[in-house]
Amino acid sequence: MQTDGPVTPSTLSVKDLPWQILWSKEKCSLCGRCTAVCPVNAIELGVFRKRVLDVSIDPSHPPSNLYQVYHGIRQKTDPAYSCVGCASCSLVCPNDAIFPMHSDEVDKLRFHKDRGGQPRRRGGRRNVAQSTLDQIKFIRISMLTDPALDAGRHEFELRTLLGRILPPEDNLAFLSENGWIPPVREIYPLIIGSMSFGALSPNMWEGLQLGISYLNDELGMPVRMCTGEGGCPPRLLRSRFLKNVILQIASGYFGWDEIIHAIPEMKVDPCAVEIKYGQGAKPGDGGLLMWYKVNRLIAAIRGVPAGVSLPSPPTHQTKYSIEESVAKMIQSMYMAWGFRVPVYPKISGTSTAMAVLNNLARNPYAGGLAIDGEDGGTGAAYNVSMNHMGYPIASNIRDAYLTLSTIGMQNELPLFAGGGIGKNGNLAANAAALIMLGASGVQIGKYAMQAAAGCLGSESDRCNICNIGLCPKGITSQDPRLYRRLDVDKVAERVVDMYLSFDTELKKIVAPLGRSTSLPIGMSDALGIGDHHAAERLKIKYVI
């Protein structure tokens, strides 16, 4: 590698980068499409000088050097412009003259991402390959003992409940004492989790909402989506589609002025209100929307100046315990909607989750509990948080369910699991395993982005630049030049396809159990795993 200046500690060669651009001089027509489409400006037009040895047959003419000058594509080696492997260049190249290739050795770029004293932030999720969920097998197959069902011909009620589910006698006692009954919603067990308007591009967010509306109105599937921290577009708050939305309030309270002001004009109630205390990808840390994404529209909805980073505090600043949260925030959200909307907290997977659960179980105002495991994705997190902090969702949700079973409340307080579900493409299998471990439903984020819009992020650290608003597919960018690449109607169509295929696969798993009228929540005798320690930890069968 030739450098224009002195060699510095951050001077790298192409070999040191995780992604290397392979370019063919013979095929390239220098159309410039690759350099125009690259989201991180990793390649540029370069001028190359090639030395050719001219050897004449005539002995009177000694060999001489000839220099040829030609133009081509050069990869930058500055860590700030390193290739992310998105392959946008190869997608637009008319001659297949360029494509990125993963390095054949451990890259050194990770040691140079901390320039300026700032540790590396990135989007995406943890870069690990295998999870416990993918090792779980379904071993209870009814053939001659109990009547199994035909997944293709029977009607299945794949529905779950969100909200505090009290026995009839407790409902009557609660009504006479308080004048209202805890609200309950019947929803589909696969929820699109917290991805905010701001973290996602306008086209991506609108495509998700459009697909969910079609599933509800045309196919009768009560699918729900959580808004994440960032509020909603005003027109959604005043439309009939709000019933398909779970409104999230987090420690930054972004967008909630707009939501509160819209309550008198709401045509329908939202599905629920989720109070976020933590997320699995970075437990103990608040959210962060970096300034790259905070344009004037996002700033107006969130009630902040444009062009500034929006970090959230790690906790709600006026709540210092779960008891205080239930007494103040959860009850105040119930009152804001006239006690018609379920309210529940979301926490990150942690060893203290059981303490939160025990406090929620004692208070009928809590409409459930969502737990986000360590494999959950995020738009921006420090590497040290994503790779070294958190709690596996399988064991955390199992502990929570067994705790509720011990006190006889396993059917009263619904649990929702999130974090890395479908990480390796096994969405239905992962969801079914968590449901049989005790979850009433599951939340997904990254899988929806990959299935509906073709997100390129992967465990090999490909792309994963959600945090800086340069998403090559336009999924997490607020730049019109990027998000206009995303077709709203196609995103909606893929959302519908994703849910229909999930529905079919989940029925294929549930049918042999002989269950058609309810989800097999907590049916752990149907599970087995080939790891003795995991089987003992999850209280399921060890099979090998």
N, C-alpha and C positions, 0 to 999 in steps of 0.2 A: 504494500500500500504506500502510495506517495502522499506526503503531507505538504501543505503550503507553509506550515510554521514549525516550531519546535515540537518535539515529542513530549507530551504531557502525561500525567497519570491516567487520564481518561481517553488517551489515544488508543483506539481499537482497530483491529483489522476486520475484514469481512468474516474471517474464520471465527472470530470471537463472538459474533452475533448469533442469537438463537435462530434467526431466519435469514437465509442468504438468497439473493435474487440471481436466478440463472437467466441469462440473456443471450439470444442467438443473433449474431451480426448478419448472418446470411438471410434469415427470415424477416428481420425487422425492416419496416418501411419508414421508420421515423415519423409516424403519424402523430405522436404526442399524446395519444389517449391514455396511456399508462401513467405518465407523469401528471396528467390532469386529474385522474380519478383517485390517485393515492391519498388516503386520508391523513397520513402523517408525514407526507413529503419525504419519503424514504429514498426516492430515486430522482435523478435529475439528468438532463441532457449533458453529456460530457464530450470533450474533445480529446481524442486519443492520438498519440504519436507512436508509430510503429517503425522500428528499424529493420531494414531488409538488407541482407548481404548480397551485393552484386558481384558475381564471379564471371568473368569473361573467359571465353575460350582462347582468345588471343593472349599469349604469354607476355606481350609487351604492355598489356593493361593490367596493373595489379588490382586485386579485389578492393572494392570500395563500399561504403555504406550509403544506402538510399533510405530516406525517411518519408513515410506515408502518413498523412493526416486524415482521420475519418471521425465521424460523429457517431455516438452511441449512447447507451443508457448506463449510468454509473450509480451504484448504491452508496448512500451516505453511511459513514461509520460513526458519526457523532451519536452518542447515546440518546440525545434529545430527539433524534429523527430515526431511530432504529425501526426496521421493518417489523410489523406485527403479524405477518403471515396471513393477512386477510384474503389475499389472492384477487383483489379487485383489479389489479393490472392484467392478470391473465383472463379475467372475465370479459374485458373490453378489447383485448388485443385481437385484431382481425387475422393475424398470421400465426398465432400460438408461438410467439417469439419470446415470451417472458413468463416466468412463474416463480414463486418462492419455494424454497426447499428447507426443511428443518435441518439444523446442524446435526452432525453425527457425533457430537460430543457435548458435554455440559457447557452451557454458554457462560461467558464471563460478564455479561451485561448486568446481571444481578448485583455485581459488586460496584457498579458505576451509576446506579439509579439514585444515589443519595447525594448528588451534587447540590451544593448550596445548603447542606445541613438538613435537608428534608428527606425522610425515609420514603420508600416507594409506596405510592397508592395505585390501586388498580381496580377495575371492575371485574365482574365474573364471579368465580367461586373457587373453592379450595382445589388445588391441583393434586388430588389423590385419585386413584383409579377405582379401588374396590371399596364397597361399603357392606356393612352387616346386612342391610336390607336385601341386597342382591344374592346373599347366600341362603336366605330363608326359602324353604320348600313347603308346598301344600301337600300334606300327606294323608288327609282324611278324605278318601274317595268312597262315596256310598254307591255300592253296586248291588249286593244281595242282602245287605243289612237294613238300610233305610232307603226309601224311594228317592233316587236321584232325579234331577230335572234335566230336560232337554233345553240347552241354552238358546236354541234357535226357535223353539216353538212355544215356550211358556212366557207368560207375562211376569216381569220382575218389578218389584217396587224398590228400586235403588234410590232411596231417599233417606235423609237423615234430618235430625232436629237440631235447631240452634236456639238456645234460650233455656232458662231454668225449667226443668220438667218435674213439677211437683205431683205427688199422688193426688187423686181427686179429693180425698178428705182434707189434705193439707191445703189444696187450692181453696176450698170453702172456708177454712179457718183463716187463710191469708186474706181472702176477700172481705170477710167480716171485720178483720182487724185493720186492714189498710185501705180497703175500698177499690182494689184493683188486683188483677192476677198477673203474675210474671208472663210477659208475652213470649210466644214460641213461634218459630218459623220452620216450615218444611222446605228444605233446600236439597240440591244435588250434592253428594259427598265430595266432589272435586271442585274446589274453589280456586279461582285465580287470585293469588295472594297480592301482597302490598307492593304495587309499583305505581309511583305517583305520576301525576300530570306535571311534567317537568323533568323527572328522571327519564320517562319515555317521551318520544316525539309526539306531536299532535296526530300524525297519521297512524302511528302504532296504537295510541290510546283510543282513537276513534274506531280503528279496525276491531280492537278487542270488544269495545262496547257494542258495535254493530253485530258482531258474531254472537255475543251473549243475548242480545235482543232477539235475534232470529231463533236461537235455541229455545228461548222462553215462549215467544209468541207463536211460532210455527210448529215446533216440535214438542212443546209441552215439557221441556226439561228445565227445572227451576235452578239454573246455573247462576252463581253470584260472583262478583268481582270486588275486591277491596281496593279503595282508591289510593292507599298509601298516604304518606304525609305530604300534603301539598294542596289540599282542597280539590275543588271540581270546577270545570267550566260553568259559568252561571246558567247557561241554557239547560244543562243536564239537571241542575238542582230544581228547576222549575218544569221538568218534563215528567211524563208517566214512567220513563225508564229508570227513575231513581229507585224504584222498588227492587231493581236487580243489583243495587250497589250497596256495599258495606263501607260506611264512612269511617275513616281512621283519624283519630286525633293523637298526635304524638307530642313529644316534649317541646318541639318548636312552635306548636300551635299554628303552623303555616296554613293559610287559607280558611281558618275557622271564623274569622270576621264575616267573610262572604257567606259561609254556611249558616251562621246564626241569623244574619239579616234575611236570608232566604226562607227561613222556617215558616213565616206566615203565608208565603206564596207557594209553598210546596203542594203539588197536586196529590202526591202520594208520599207515604213515609219511606225512608230508606229501609233496607233489609235489616240492618243492625248497625251498631256503633262499636268500633274496635279501638281500644285505648292501648297504644303501643308503649311498652316500657323497655323493650329490648328486641334485638334481632340476632339470629343465630350466627351470622357471618362475623359480627363484631360485637359480642356481648359486653355490656358495660360501657359502650360507646354510643353516642348519639348519631343521628343521620347526618349526611353531608351532601348537599347539592353544590357542586363547584361552580365558580362564576362563569365558566364557559357556557353553561346552559341557562343562566338567568337572564333571559331577554325581557323585553318590556311586557309581553303578555304574561309570562310566568311571574314577573315581579308584581304586576297588577293583581293577579289572583292571590298571591301570597301576601300582599300588602307590605312589600319591602322595596328598597331601591334596586334598580336594574344594574347588572354587572358586578355584583358582589357575591362572594361565597356565602352559603347559608348553612352553617353548622347548627345542629340541634344539641341542647344539653344532654348529658348522659341520663338524667332523670328529670321527671317533672319537678320543677323548682319549688312548687308549693305543696308537694306531697312527699312525706318522708317515711311512709310505711304503707303496707297493703291495707291495713285497717283504715287509715286515713283516706286512702284512695277510694275504698268502697263507700265510706261515709260521705265523702265530698264529691269526687268526680263521677263515679258510677251513678250515684243517686241523682246528681244534678243533670246528667245526660238523660236519665229516665224522665225526669220532670220536664226537660226541654221539649220532649215529644209526647207529653201527656201519658207517660207510662205505657206507650204502645210499641216501643222499639227495644229489642234486646240489646244489652250492653255487656261487653266482656273485655277482659284485658288480654294482651299478647305479651309474652315474655320470651326471653332467649333461653335455650336449654342450659341448665345449670344445676348444680347440686342443691341449690336453695329453692328450686322449683316446688319441692314438696311443702316447704313452709308457706309459699304463696298459695298453693292448692288448699292446704288445711284452713287457711284463713278465709278463702273464698267459699269453701264448703259450708262454713258456719253462717254465711250471710246470703239470704235468698235474692238479694239484688244482683248478684253476679250471674250473668247469663251463660257462662261457660269459661273455658280457658284455652287459649291458643299457645302452643309451645313451638319455638323455631329452633331446630337443631343446628349443629355446627357446620353442616354441609350447605347451608343456605347461601344464596348468592346476594350480591349487593352491587349498587352502582359505584361505590367508592369506599375502599377500606384499606387500611395499612396491611401489608403482607403479614406482619407479625400477628395481627388480629385474625386474619382469615385462616392462617395455617397453624396457629398454635393456641387458639383459645376456643372454648365452646364445649358442648356436651353432645354425644350422639343422640339422635332423636329416638331411635328404637328403644334404648334402655330408659330414657327419660319418660317417654309416653307410657311405657310398661309400668314403671314405678308409680306414675300418677294413677293409672287405672287400678293397680292392685291396692293402692292406698284408699281409693274410693270404694273398692270392693270390701275392704276391711271394715269400713264404717257404714256399709250398706247403702252407698249413694252412687253406685256405678251407673245407674240409669237416670240420675237426676242432673248431674253437672256434665255437659258434653265437653269432650276434649278434642282439639283440632291440632293436627301435627303438620309441621312444615320443615323444610331443610333438606335439599338434595334428593327429593322424590323424583324418580325418573332420570336421575343424573346420568345413567348409562343407557337410557332408552327404555328401561323396564318400568314404565309409568304404572300400568295397571297392577303388575305384580307387587311393586313397592307399596302402592296404595292399599291393596288388599291385605298385605302383611301388617301394615300399621293399623288397619281397622280391626284385624283379628287380635292384635296386641292391645287394643283398647280404645283406639281413636274413633270418634264419631264421624270424622271427615278429615280430608287432607288439603293443604294449600300448596300450590305450585307457582313458580315465577319464571325461572330460567327455561324450564321445559316449554312453557307456552311461547316464549320468545323464539326458541329454536324451531318449534313445530309450526308456528303461525307466520313467522317472518324470516326464518332462516338465519338466526343469530350464529355467528361464526366462532364465538368464544369456546374454548375447550380446555381440558385438563392438561394439555401440552403447552399451556400458556399462549395459545394462539389468540390474537386480537385482544380481548379483555381490556379495551380502552373505553368502556362505558362512561368512565368518570370524567373524561375531558371533552365529551361532546363531538367526537370525530368518528362515530360509528359508521363504518363503510356501507352498511345496509340501511342507514337512516332510522334505526330502531330507537336509539337513545340519544339522538342529536336534536338540537333546536335550530340547527342551520338549515334554512330552506333548500340550499343546494344539495344537502344530503338526505333530508327526510322526504323530499319529493321523489326519491328513488323508490319509495315504498307505496305500493298500491293498496289503498284502504280496503277496497272490495275483495282483493285477493287475501288480505290478512283475515278478514271476516270469514271468508270461505274456508280457509285453513283452520280457523278456530272451530268451526262447525265439524270439519272432518276429524279434528283431534278428539273432540268430545264423543263423536259417534264411534270411533274406533276404540276409545277407552271404554265406552259403555259395553261394547261387544266383548272385549277382553275380560272386563270385570265379571260379566255374566258367565263367561267360560270358566272362571275360577270359582264363582259362588254356586253355580248349578250343581256340581257333584256333592256339595254339602247338603243339598235338599232344602236350601233356603230360597224362598221366592217372595216372601212378604216382608222381610226385614233384612237389614245388613247384619252380617255375622260379627257384630261388635264384641270384642273380648273372647271370641271363640278360639282360644289359643291351642286347644287340643288338635286343631287342624294344621298346626305348624310344626316344622322340624328343621333342624340345622345340623350341618356336619362338623361344627366346632363345639367341642364339649364345654368349654368355658362360656361361650356365648349362650348355649342351651341352658346352662345352669343360671346364668345372669338373667335371661329373659323368661325363665320358668316355662320353657317349651321342650319338646322332645329332642333327644339327641339321636340323629339317624346318620348312618354311614354305610 
